């Protein structure tokens, strides 16, 4: 079971990436890649190209993007969305999420944290 590689959207706390990496997860943040201010559609395209699932607090836009992908029969490596919650809670929920999901299980899926 291959682990999820994750791209954190720019609206997610930067320190979350560091905390997850310390636990051994393959996580990058949009800000670390100088991708701040880039439209969500381009962030998702970047994630797809790099075989990464994307995590964002931008629920509305990523639900719409997922629906567009489904309609156009485009593939992605997963979208995880959540309402804005405290960093510690996000971290705990993502640790559980990583235990319960794999790269393949997230393919073309939209999941709420």
C-alpha positions as CSV (number, residue, x, y, z in Angstrom):
1,X,0.0,0.0,0.0
2,X,1.7,3.2,-1.2
3,X,1.5,6.2,1.1
4,X,-0.2,9.4,0.1
5,X,2.1,12.2,-1.1
6,X,0.5,15.5,-0.1
7,X,0.5,19.1,-1.4
8,X,-0.8,21.6,1.2
9,X,-2.6,24.5,-0.4
10,X,-1.5,28.0,0.6
11,X,-4.4,28.5,3.0
12,X,-3.1,25.7,5.2
13,X,-0.7,26.5,8.0
14,X,2.9,26.3,6.8
15,X,4.0,24.6,10.0
16,X,1.7,21.6,9.3
17,X,4.0,20.5,6.5
18,X,7.0,20.5,8.8
19,X,5.1,18.6,11.5
20,X,3.9,15.9,9.1
21,X,7.4,15.5,7.6
22,X,8.8,14.9,11.1
23,X,6.4,12.0,11.2
24,X,7.8,10.6,8.0
25,X,5.2,11.8,5.5
26,X,5.9,13.1,2.0
27,X,4.4,16.6,2.3
28,X,5.1,19.9,0.5
29,X,3.5,23.3,1.0
30,X,2.5,25.6,-1.9
31,X,4.4,28.4,-0.2
32,X,7.6,26.3,-0.1
33,X,7.4,25.9,-3.8
34,X,6.8,29.6,-4.5
35,X,3.3,28.8,-5.6
36,X,1.5,31.4,-3.4
37,X,-1.3,33.3,-5.2
38,X,-1.7,30.7,-8.0
39,X,-5.3,29.8,-8.8
40,X,-6.7,26.7,-7.2
41,X,-7.2,25.0,-10.7
42,X,-3.4,25.4,-11.3
43,X,-2.6,24.1,-7.8
44,X,-4.6,21.0,-8.6
45,X,-3.0,20.6,-12.0
46,X,0.4,20.8,-10.3
47,X,-0.7,18.1,-7.8
48,X,-1.9,15.9,-10.5
49,X,1.3,16.2,-12.5
50,X,3.3,15.4,-9.4
51,X,1.0,12.5,-8.3
52,X,0.1,14.3,-5.1
53,X,-3.2,14.5,-3.2
54,X,-4.0,18.1,-2.3
55,X,-5.3,19.4,1.1
56,X,-7.1,22.7,1.4
57,X,-9.5,24.6,3.7
58,X,-11.0,26.1,0.5
59,X,-13.9,23.8,0.5
60,X,-16.2,25.5,-2.1
61,X,-13.5,25.9,-4.8
62,X,-12.1,22.4,-4.5
63,X,-15.6,20.8,-4.5
64,X,-16.3,22.6,-7.8
65,X,-12.9,21.6,-9.2
66,X,-13.5,18.0,-8.3
67,X,-16.9,18.1,-10.0
68,X,-15.3,19.6,-13.1
69,X,-12.8,16.8,-13.2
70,X,-15.5,14.2,-12.8
71,X,-17.6,15.8,-15.6
72,X,-14.6,16.0,-17.9
73,X,-13.4,12.5,-16.9
74,X,-10.0,14.0,-15.8
75,X,-8.0,12.1,-13.2
76,X,-6.5,13.4,-10.0
77,X,-4.7,11.9,-7.0
78,X,-7.2,13.0,-4.4
79,X,-8.6,16.1,-2.8
80,X,-8.9,16.4,1.0
81,X,-10.9,19.4,2.2
82,X,-11.8,20.7,5.6
83,X,-13.4,23.8,7.3
84,X,-10.7,25.9,9.0
85,X,-9.8,24.1,12.2
86,X,-7.0,24.6,14.7
87,X,-3.6,23.3,13.7
88,X,-3.4,20.6,16.3
89,X,-6.8,19.2,15.3
90,X,-5.8,19.2,11.6
91,X,-2.6,17.4,12.4
92,X,-4.3,14.7,14.4
93,X,-7.0,14.2,11.8
94,X,-4.5,14.0,9.0
95,X,-2.4,11.4,10.9
96,X,-5.6,9.2,11.2
97,X,-6.4,9.9,7.6
98,X,-3.0,8.7,6.4
99,X,-3.5,5.5,8.4
100,X,-6.8,4.8,6.8
101,X,-6.1,5.8,3.2
102,X,-3.5,5.1,0.5
103,X,-2.4,6.7,-2.7
104,X,-4.6,4.4,-4.7
105,X,-7.6,4.7,-2.4
106,X,-7.6,8.4,-2.9
107,X,-7.4,8.4,-6.7
108,X,-10.2,10.6,-8.1
109,X,-11.8,11.0,-4.6
110,X,-12.9,14.0,-2.7
111,X,-12.9,13.5,1.0
112,X,-13.7,15.7,4.0
113,X,-11.3,15.6,6.9
